[in-house]
C-alpha cells in the first residue's frame, strides 16, 4: 500500500533531538516513510507530485497534524473487560480481593475479546504499539496479529525456583514466540511478573533464559509500599536491587512502575540502561503515589509511559496519561518547569520505542522508519488557536482528535472508522462475558 | 420546546443523596424536567406515551446515558485564545511575564471571541453552567446570552481603598447586571480579584456592596505560596482570614483555589459556608501544588470543581478535571479511598449548583429542575463494558462521549453539531486575533 499525506503539520525531531512541528508532504510505501518534503507554502515539488500521483491513497493535511503513534509501554490488554469493576480500592484489596477471582474465572476467549477491546481503544486514541504482559498465551497475540496493531508481548511468568509451574510458563513463552514468528508486527520479551510472585531463584533462571534466547525482560518493580517492605524483609534489599543481582538487567529490561525507587535504585537503573515505565493513573488510583520521574530523568534513566491495564486506570488512552505525566510532577515538586510538553512527547514516543529495542524502526517521523502514525484533527476547540501544538497534545487534547491511524504503512482507522476491527462484534462479546460472570449485575 | 428522552440510563440522586444510574423516560417542557418514569424494561406507561406523542423532539436513549450538565465553578473564558501560549512557567512568570501583556493588548472583541471559544469547548464536553470572572464587561455576558449557555458572571474587581479605578469597576459590575437583566440564564456575583490585587479597605467596600445588592462574592484565595507569604507580611494573616475579616464571607461566597488553606482556614470556610472551587490542572501546571481537598470535605466544606482559564490548564473540559480530582488525591494521600467517583460526580454537579445559589434549579436530574443535561454515547471503548457508569465518568471517559446537550430545556448541541453557535466563525476570528497579536509566529 502507498499513501501520500499532503501538506500536514508533522511533529518531527529537531537538531537537539527534541520536537518541532512543521508542514510536510509525506510519502509512505511498503510499510515505511519513504519520502518527506518540507512545504512552508503547501507547494509540491515535481518529485512530491509524482509520488502523489503514484499513491493508492491521498490524505489531505489541511487542519491536520501528524504525530508518531504513541508507544504504550506497559499494559495488560486482556483486562479491558474488567474496566470499572473494582474502583476506589487499595492495591491489595484491588488485586487479591477483586481482580484475581475474576482472572480465575476468565477463559482464553475472554482474554482474547478483552485484548480486542483494548486494541480498539488504543488505536482510536493514537497508540500504534504497546508492550503487554499477558496471562493467557495466544490471545492478545492473536488479537494483535488480526487487528494490524504492533506489540511486544510477554507471557507473564510466575514461579518458585525451578518448579514445574514456572518451567511450563517459560515453555509457553517460547511456544508463543515461535507460533507467531510470521508476524513482524509482533515481538516477544520474557515477563517475570514481580518479586512478590517470583522468588529470587526463579528470577535468576528467567534472566539466564532471556540472555540465552536474546529476549528482553519486562517486570513490575517497586509498585507499592507493601512490596518494598516485604522485599526488604525477605531479601534485605529493594526490588530493583534484587532484580539487578538476579541478572535481569544484564540485557534489555523494562521495569514498570518504580514508584518507590531509591536514589541508589536510580543509579542502578541508569547504569544498567533499564527503561522505566511510569503509569501515573494506575499508581494514583491504587493509592501507590507518584514515581520520582523528574529525578530519574536527571539521573539519565530512559523514562517511558504506560497506561497499565484497564482494571486499574481505567482507560488505555495515552493522551490521558501524557496529560497526567506532564501535570502531576509540577504539583508534586512545586515547580512548573520539571517535565515540559516536549519532554512528555519524547517519553510517550521515542523513549518507548527505545525501551522495546525498536528506536531505529518506530517512535519518530523520519524517512526510513516504519510508518506508525496518528493523524489528528486540530480544527477543534481543544487545539484552537493552532499554536504550540506539542503543548496541545499534553494539556488540551483528549485523544478524540485522532482521526486516522496508520500502522506498518497500512491505514487501520480512517476518519474514525475501524478498517481492520469489528467494533460491534467486540462490544457484543464483551457484554456476553459480563453477563456470564454476573458482572453486569453490579449497580450502575 | 418539549423534548422526550426515551429509555435512557440517567444518573439520578439516590436516597443517600449520592448518585445511581437507572433507566428512565424523561419529559422536558418549558425549560424544565416535567416528568420522569423509571422503566427497567423500556416499556412506556400511558402517561409517558402521551408525553412522547406531544413532544416536539424525541431522543432515543439506547446506548446513551444522561447526566446533569457539569457546573464549571471557576474559569476566565475570555482567556481561551491564549491557550498554549504560556506553558511550563511558574505562576509569577506566567501571570506577570506573559499573560498580563497579552491582556493589555486585548480588545473587547478579542474577549468576546475568546469567551465564544470557551463556551464551544465547555458545551461540547458536557458543561451547561459556568462561573466566570471577566475583565471586559459585556463580552462573556454577550457570548453567554447568544449561545444558550448558563453562567454566573463576576466583573473582576481590582482596587485600593475607595480609589476611582475600583469604584468604576464596581459601577461596571452593576451596569452589566442591569444590561442583561432580561436573560434568566445569566446571574451576577461581585468578583474582587484577589488579596494581592485588592487591599483590605477595598475588600471591605466590596463585601458591603455585595450585602447591599444581594450579590455573592467570587474571589481567588490562597493560590500560591508567594500570595501566602505576602499576605502574612502585609496583614499578619492568611488570605482566607483576611477575606473573612473584610466581611467577604458574610453572604454567599466562592473561593477559587485555596491550595494553601490551613486547618484554621478550613474551619472558617466550613463555618461560613464558603464554597471552595478546586482547579487541579491549573494548580499543578503553575507549580502551586495540591489543595487539601479530602481534608476540606471532612471539615464539611462545599467543594466544587473548576477548570480555571485556558491559559493555565489548558482546556475547559470538565471530564479532564474530574479525572484529575478523583485521581491525584489518592496519590497525594497514598490511599485509594479518599475521593470516590461518586464524590467526584457530586462535586462536579450539585456542589457547583449550591455554590452558585442554584441548587434548587440545576445540578441534578429531578422533576421540577431546569433541564440542563448532557447525553453521552456509552457505546464506546471508554465506557465498555457498560458497568459502573459513574466510575466511567471519572476514570475512563474523556468528554468526547458527549453527543447532545440541553440547556434551559433547549437543545444546544445535537449529535455533536452546535445548533446555537457558529463554530467556523469562531475559529476564523480566533485565528485573526492570533495573527494581529503576532502570537501565530510562535514555533509550533
Interface residues (C-beta under 8 A of the other chain):
Chain A: X9 X20 X21 X22 X80 X81 X83 X84 X85 X87 X88 X89 X90 X91 X94 X117 X120 X121 X124 X225 X280 X281 X283 X284 X285 X286 X287 X288 X289 X290 X310 X313 X314 X315 X317 X319 X320 X323 X324 X327 X328 X330 X331 X333 X334 X335 X336 X337 X340 X341 X379 X381 X382 X384 X385 X386 X387 X388 X389 X390 X391 X392 X395 X396 X397 X398 X399 X400 X426 X427 X430 X431 X433 X434 X439 X440 X442 X443 X444
Chain B: X9 X20 X21 X22 X80 X81 X83 X84 X85 X87 X88 X89 X90 X91 X94 X117 X120 X121 X124 X225 X280 X281 X283 X284 X285 X286 X287 X288 X289 X290 X310 X313 X314 X315 X317 X319 X320 X323 X324 X327 X328 X330 X331 X333 X334 X335 X336 X337 X340 X341 X379 X381 X382 X384 X385 X386 X387 X388 X389 X390 X391 X392 X395 X396 X397 X398 X399 X400 X426 X427 X430 X431 X433 X434 X439 X440 X442 X443 X444
